[in-house]
């Protein structure tokens, strides 16, 4: 990967598409590979999905919320990294508390909606708990991954998005099915 200072000084509008592909494609291939691995892992939960198909209804919204919270945090944090505005530990604590707050809010809302809609406390508890946990960890990952990339002299604007997204998706699904397995089975 190219060093941060070199990429930040470039104007992407002046770069040939082949250069953009060269720098962006490796991270997207990591995401593609992670997506395949995630699909294989989800297939391991086929039985619980067959027995409780209603669980599938909430996968898109929980994955979306986790990704959206993470992407929003990551974008703001990378901007702050460029300006060296915040101390890591202070930012990390703030984002952890932010994630817990959003996780609580979205977990309650989505769990209540699920119960209102389906009248199934097991699915609703699964949705509420998994949403809380996943939205809580999203900003944590969104701060850790760019920090690690910067320390490894990689541009966080290129690598953090694809890597954080696939890692968040994988964790979101693993947590969702782990919570479902604990509550339903």
N, C-alpha and C positions, 0 to 999 in steps of 0.2 A: 504494500500500500504506500501511496505517496505521503510525504510528511504534511502536516497541517498547514504550516506557513506557506508552503508552495501552492496548495490548492486554494487557500483563501485569497491569494493574490491574483488568481486567474479570473477572467471574465468568461463564464460558460457560453455566452453568446458568440464569442470569438473562437471557441474551440470547435474543431471538427467533430461530427457525431461519432466517428471512430474512437476518438480520445475519451469522449464521455462514456461510451460503451466499455472501453478498457478499464475505467476507474469504477464504474457503477456495477457492471455485470458480476464481478466476483461476489459482492454482497448479496445480490439478488439470487445468485445460484445457491448461496448458503440458505437463503429463505426458501427456495424451491426444495432443496434437500430436506430442510426442516419441516416443510409442509407435507412431504411424502412420509417422513417419520411420524408426524402427527396423525396422518390418516391411518397408518398402520396401528398406532397406539389406540386410536378411537375404535378401530375394528375389534380390539380386545374387549370392548364393552358392549358388543353386539347383543349379548343375552339380556343385559339390563335394559337396553333400549327396546328390545323386542317385547319384554315384559311390561315396560313402562314407557311407551312411545311418547307420552306427554313431556318427558324430559327433553326430547329433541326440539320441542317448540321454543325453548328458551336458550338454546345454544347460540343462535345468532346475536341475540341482544346482550348476553353476558360477554361473549367474545368482543362484540363491538364496544361495549362500555369500557372493558379493560384496555383495549387498543386505543380508544379515543382519549382516555385519561392519560395513558402512557405517552401517546404521541404529543398531546398538548404539553405535558410536563417536559418531555424531551426537547421539544422545540424551544421552549422558554429557557430551559437550562443550557442548551447549546449556545443560545444567544448570550446568556450570562457568562459562559465559559470564555467566549471570544473577548468579552470586555473585562474578564477576571473580576467580576463584580462581587461574587459571594464566596464565602468560606465554605468548603465542602460540608463539614459537619453541621453547620448551621442550616444550610440548604437541605441536607439529607433529613434532619429532624423535622424541619418545616414540611417537607413533602410527605414524610411518613404520616404526620398528623393530618395533613390534607387528604391523603389517601384513605385513612381511617374514617375521616368525616364523610367523604364522598361514598365510601363503601357502606357506611351505616345508612346514609340517606337512600342510596340506590337499592341496597339490600332490602330495606323496609318497604320501599315503594314497589319493587318488583315482586317481592314475596307476597305482599298484600294483594297486588293485582292477580298474581297466580292463584291465590286462594279464592278470590272473588270469582275469577273466571272458571276454574276447574273444580273447586271445592275438594281439593286433595291436599291435606296437610303435609304429607310426605314430600310431594313434589314442591310445594310451596316452601317448606323448610329447606329443602335442597337448594332451591333457587335463591332464597334469601341469604343463606350462609355462604354459598359459593360466590354470589355477587359481592358480599362483604369482603371475603378473603381476596378475591381477584382484583377488585378495584383498590383495595388497600395496598397490594403489592405492586400494582402497575406503576405508580410514580417512583417507587423504590428502584425498580429495574430501570426506569427511564433516567434516573440519576446515575446509577452505578455503571451502566453500559457505556455511556459517553465518557465518563471519567476514566474507565479502564482503557478505552480507545485512545484518549488523549495521552495517557501515561505510556501507551505503546507506540506513540507517535503516528497514529492513524487519524484521519479526518473523521470526527464523529458525525459530521453532516452526511457522509457517505455510508458509513457502516452501522451507525446506531439504529436508524430507522428499520432497515430490513432485519437486522439481527434481533433487535428488541421486539419487533412485531412477532416474529416466528417464535421466539422464546416465550413471549407473553401468551400467544395462542396455545402453545404446547402446555404451559403451566395452567392456563385457564381451563382447558379441557381435562387435564389430569386432576385438578382440584375439584372440578364439577363432578366428575365420575367417582372420585374418592368419597366426596360428601354424599352423593347419591347411594353409593354402595354401603356406606356406614348407616344411613338413615333408612333406606328401603329394604336392604337385604338382611 
